[in-house]
Amino acid sequence: MKAVGLMSGTSLDGVDVALVETDGERIVALGPSLCRPYADDERALLREALAQAVALANRVERPGTLGKAEEMVTRAHGDAVEAFLKGNAITDVDVIGFHGQTVLHRPAQKLTVQIGDGAALARRVGIPVAYDFRAADVAAGGQGAPLVPIFHRALADTLARERPIAVLNIGGVANVTFIDDGHDPVACDTGPGNALIDDFMRARTGQAFDDGGAIASRGAIDDKFIARVLAHPFFEQKPPKSLDRNAFASATLGLPEFSVADGAATLAALTAAAVARVVPHLPRPPKTWIVAGGGARNAAMLRLLARALAPATVETADAVGWSVDALEAQAFAYLAVRTMKGLPITFPLTTGVATPMPGGVIAKG
């Protein structure tokens, strides 16, 4: 089947679109991809929605700004799909995987909220849409995240690297998939990814992020600050475990006295240190780490990861022939096909659900 995947991550940078050919097990081909960036006003609306979502007790409610944000998210994804299909002259898509935008994730309360109207998107583009991928897992007692490990394993099956392999995605939150021969994948969120750095940069400079890690590369790291954050009980928990984007937002309250460079450097080092803290919880130390997501574009963070994870090798997804930017969109294309076929998308060792579970809802085009 030919599937298009859509992802709007916790970094709030835009809508990623990617094409995958798959039978729901093997990856036959990875096709073209596209990023439709959010405009400043769209990103501001999403930040307002994140703030309002804290008060939600019902996952289907869309009061105030949340309703406006859902309309915007759906419209932006529709624009992105249409531009992608037209730009690549693609006419024979079987299904679209639409993750939506996570605005609240509290699995302990059996509550996870992704805004985006899958039925409206299906009507607009005339193609079946798989969406709402997390709800069934959370309702069954799982973490509902991460969802991408089964795709990471399929990708790893195409790669000649010594096992075990860890695939690390650094978006707003960072998550890892541990892949070893003869074993089911193990996965979890590792801690803050880019969210704290991005929020710090916007507050202090007006910039959306630290481009390439250039500012962090000039700063000094405050190890005491990192130790204080890593004292949080989350880092002692074994996988599976997951986080809301803003779970560690209060950590930046101690940063006003930092220079911009020192703050960016310290937060990048925090992400790397949090990743290293998960290693003792894995079945055995990975030999290779493959990094995707926005964090793979941050040279300072990559250097810190290489130091924290030695003697393992640290490579980017681009370097191994995958895609740093499109990996999560590709994953939701793959998950859409599995949803169409009723195959499991979450597992005991990835989300903590009791048994492998299908998930997602299909809206006909």
Secondary structure, DSSP 8 states (H G I E B T S, - for coil): -EEEEEE--TT--EEEEEEEEE-SSSEEEEEEEEEEE--HHHHHHHHHHHHHHTT--STT---THHHHHHHHHHHHHHHHHHHHHHHTT-----EEEE--EEEEEEGGGTEEEEE--HHHHHHHHTS-EEE--SHHHHHTT-------HHHHHHHHTT----S-EEEEEESSEEEEEEE-TTS--EEEEEEE-SHHHHHHHHHHHS-SS-GGGTTGGGS---HHHHHHHHTSGGGGS-SS----TTTTGGGGGG-TTS-HHHHHHHHHHHHHHHHHHHGGGSSS--SEEEEESGGGG-HHHHHHHHHHHTTSEEEETGGGTS-TTTHHHHHHHHHHHHHHTT---B-HHHH--SS-B---EEE--
